[in-house]
Amino acid sequence: MRHALADVTGTPALAVWHADSTLPKVDLVVLPGGFSYGDYLRSGAIAARAPIMRAVADHAAHGGLVLGVCNGFQILCEAGLLPGVLMRNASLRFVCREVKLRVDTAATRFTAHYARGQLIRTPVAHGDGNYRCDDGTLARLKGDDRIAFRYAEGTNPNGSLDDIAGIVNDKRNVLGLMPHPENLIEPLQGGIDGRALFESLAA
């Protein structure tokens, strides 16, 4: 993730420790993938209560951009910055493979360099990516054009509701998604389909 940000934006990414209470002056905060606290209790539940998350929430409340990928998406949901929850994969197995995504909206600062309806390839690697929310929340996500990405062409790897792979908040400045666009940004990785997300942010 740090390489992707630096490579595409031309600006080195700053690492912030989870026990810190303040953020440096930045435009974008990224919660990357991984296994915070070993995914004990629920994925992202403990990390969502880390001291730095108060500063992340304040950053988002004041219009700052926040991107959460995989475990970062789980943390954003657990922290209440995005609606819904990420549950165990329907197969009850860890999934690590490439999937196809459909860009459902280009009307965000994260997806502006994609076209609505565009199909892209992206790797996934998770055991708890099954997005769930209540009917009212799903209706709002759909009605407000807040579903950023959906799994396409029967590639849903986790049973996620309505094939949802990524969503934005109501202010459209917080994006969470399970797939890893940072792992497909240059030809040596096998493709560049994830690069447009970072180009959107850079622009």
C-alpha positions as CSV (number, residue, x, y, z in Angstrom):
1,M,0.0,0.0,0.0
2,R,2.8,2.4,0.9
3,H,4.5,1.6,-2.5
4,A,1.3,2.1,-4.4
5,L,0.6,5.5,-2.8
6,A,4.1,6.7,-3.4
7,D,4.4,5.3,-6.9
8,V,1.2,6.8,-8.2
9,T,1.0,10.1,-6.2
10,G,4.7,10.9,-6.1
11,T,4.4,11.6,-2.4
12,P,5.9,9.3,0.2
13,A,3.3,7.8,2.6
14,L,3.8,8.4,6.3
15,A,3.3,5.5,8.7
16,V,1.2,6.2,11.8
17,W,1.2,4.0,14.9
18,H,-2.1,2.7,16.2
19,A,-1.5,3.9,19.7
20,D,-0.8,7.5,18.6
21,S,-3.6,10.0,19.3
22,T,-3.0,12.5,16.5
23,L,-2.5,12.4,12.7
24,P,0.0,14.4,10.7
25,K,-1.5,17.0,8.4
26,V,-2.5,14.9,5.4
27,D,-5.2,14.7,2.8
28,L,-5.7,11.0,2.8
29,V,-5.7,8.4,5.6
30,V,-5.4,4.7,4.6
31,L,-6.2,1.7,6.8
32,P,-4.5,-1.1,4.9
33,G,-5.2,-4.8,4.9
34,G,-3.7,-7.3,7.3
35,F,-4.8,-9.1,10.5
36,S,-5.1,-6.5,13.3
37,Y,-4.9,-8.2,16.7
38,G,-5.0,-11.6,14.8
39,D,-8.7,-10.9,13.9
40,Y,-9.7,-12.1,17.4
41,L,-13.1,-11.2,18.7
42,R,-14.3,-10.0,15.3
43,S,-12.2,-8.8,12.4
44,G,-11.4,-5.1,13.0
45,A,-13.3,-4.8,16.3
46,I,-10.3,-4.3,18.6
47,A,-8.4,-2.0,16.1
48,A,-11.6,0.1,15.7
49,R,-11.1,1.2,19.4
50,A,-7.4,2.1,19.0
51,P,-6.5,5.6,20.1
52,I,-5.7,6.7,16.5
53,M,-9.2,6.0,15.4
54,R,-10.6,9.0,17.2
55,A,-8.3,11.2,15.0
56,V,-9.3,9.2,11.9
57,A,-13.0,9.8,12.7
58,D,-12.3,13.5,13.2
59,H,-10.4,13.7,9.9
60,A,-13.4,12.1,8.1
61,A,-15.9,14.4,9.9
62,H,-14.0,17.4,8.6
63,G,-14.1,16.2,5.0
64,G,-10.7,14.4,4.9
65,L,-10.4,11.3,2.7
66,V,-10.3,7.9,4.3
67,L,-9.6,4.6,2.5
68,G,-10.0,1.2,4.1
69,V,-8.9,-2.0,2.3
70,C,-9.8,-5.5,3.5
71,N,-9.0,-5.3,7.3
72,G,-9.2,-1.6,6.9
73,F,-12.8,-1.9,5.6
74,Q,-13.6,-4.1,8.6
75,I,-12.2,-1.5,10.9
76,L,-14.2,1.3,9.3
77,C,-17.4,-0.7,9.8
78,E,-16.6,-1.6,13.4
79,A,-15.7,2.0,14.1
80,G,-19.1,3.2,12.7
81,L,-17.5,5.2,9.9
82,L,-19.3,3.0,7.4
83,P,-22.5,1.1,7.8
84,G,-22.9,-2.7,8.0
85,V,-20.5,-5.4,9.1
86,L,-18.1,-7.9,7.5
87,M,-18.9,-11.5,8.5
88,R,-17.2,-14.9,7.9
89,N,-17.1,-15.9,4.3
90,A,-20.1,-18.0,3.3
91,S,-17.8,-20.9,2.6
92,L,-16.2,-20.6,6.1
93,R,-12.9,-20.7,4.3
94,F,-10.1,-18.1,3.7
95,V,-10.2,-17.0,0.0
96,C,-7.1,-15.8,-1.9
97,R,-7.6,-15.4,-5.6
98,E,-8.3,-12.9,-8.3
99,V,-11.9,-11.7,-8.9
100,K,-13.7,-9.4,-11.3
101,L,-15.2,-6.1,-10.0
102,R,-17.8,-3.9,-11.6
103,V,-17.3,-0.2,-10.9
104,D,-20.8,0.8,-9.8
105,T,-20.1,4.6,-9.5
106,A,-17.5,6.9,-10.8
107,A,-19.0,9.8,-8.8
108,T,-16.4,9.7,-6.0
109,R,-12.9,11.0,-5.5
110,F,-11.8,7.3,-5.3
111,T,-13.3,6.1,-8.5
112,A,-13.3,9.2,-10.8
113,H,-10.7,7.7,-13.2
114,Y,-12.9,4.6,-13.8
115,A,-16.0,4.5,-15.9
116,R,-19.3,3.5,-14.4
117,G,-19.9,-0.2,-15.3
118,Q,-16.3,-0.8,-16.1
119,L,-15.0,-4.4,-15.3
120,I,-11.7,-4.7,-13.5
121,R,-9.5,-7.4,-12.1
122,T,-8.5,-7.3,-8.5
123,P,-7.0,-9.8,-6.0
124,V,-8.8,-10.7,-2.7
125,A,-7.4,-12.3,0.4
126,H,-9.8,-12.6,3.3
127,G,-11.7,-14.9,5.6
128,D,-14.3,-12.3,6.7
129,G,-15.5,-10.4,3.7
130,N,-19.2,-11.2,3.7
131,Y,-20.8,-7.8,3.7
132,R,-24.1,-7.6,5.6
133,C,-26.5,-4.8,6.5
134,D,-30.2,-4.4,7.2
135,D,-32.8,-3.8,4.4
136,G,-33.0,0.0,5.1
137,T,-29.3,0.5,4.9
138,L,-29.1,-1.5,1.7
139,A,-31.9,0.6,0.2
140,R,-30.0,3.8,1.2
141,L,-26.7,2.6,-0.3
142,K,-28.4,1.8,-3.6
143,G,-30.6,4.9,-3.7
144,D,-27.8,7.2,-2.9
145,D,-25.3,5.6,-5.4
146,R,-23.0,4.7,-2.5
147,I,-22.1,1.2,-3.7
148,A,-18.6,1.8,-5.3
149,F,-17.8,-1.8,-6.4
150,R,-19.6,-5.1,-6.9
151,Y,-18.3,-8.5,-7.6
152,A,-19.0,-9.3,-11.2
153,E,-19.7,-12.3,-13.4
154,G,-20.2,-14.8,-10.7
155,T,-16.9,-14.1,-8.9
156,N,-18.4,-13.2,-5.5
157,P,-15.8,-14.9,-3.2
158,N,-17.6,-14.6,0.1
159,G,-21.4,-14.5,-0.2
160,S,-21.5,-10.7,0.3
161,L,-25.0,-9.2,0.2
162,D,-26.0,-7.9,-3.3
163,D,-22.4,-8.7,-4.5
164,I,-21.2,-5.7,-2.6
165,A,-17.4,-5.3,-2.6
166,G,-17.0,-1.7,-1.6
167,I,-19.1,1.2,-0.3
168,V,-18.7,4.9,0.5
169,N,-20.2,6.9,3.4
170,D,-23.0,9.5,3.0
171,K,-20.4,12.3,2.5
172,R,-18.6,10.2,-0.1
173,N,-15.2,10.8,1.5
174,V,-14.8,7.4,3.1
175,L,-14.4,4.3,1.0
176,G,-14.1,0.7,2.3
177,L,-13.5,-2.3,0.0
178,M,-12.5,-5.9,0.5
179,P,-10.4,-6.4,-2.7
180,H,-6.8,-5.1,-2.9
181,P,-6.3,-2.6,-5.7
182,E,-2.8,-1.8,-4.4
183,N,-1.8,-5.3,-5.5
184,L,-2.5,-4.7,-9.2
185,I,-0.9,-1.3,-10.1
186,E,2.0,-2.2,-12.4
187,P,2.7,-4.8,-15.1
188,L,5.1,-6.8,-12.9
189,Q,2.1,-7.6,-10.7
190,G,0.2,-8.9,-13.7
191,G,-1.9,-5.9,-14.5
192,I,-2.7,-2.3,-13.7
193,D,-6.5,-2.4,-13.0
194,G,-6.1,-1.1,-9.5
195,R,-4.0,1.9,-10.5
196,A,-6.9,4.1,-11.5
197,L,-8.1,4.2,-7.9
198,F,-4.8,5.8,-6.8
199,E,-4.8,8.0,-9.9
200,S,-8.3,9.2,-8.9
201,L,-7.0,10.1,-5.4
202,A,-3.9,11.8,-6.8
203,A,-6.0,13.9,-9.1
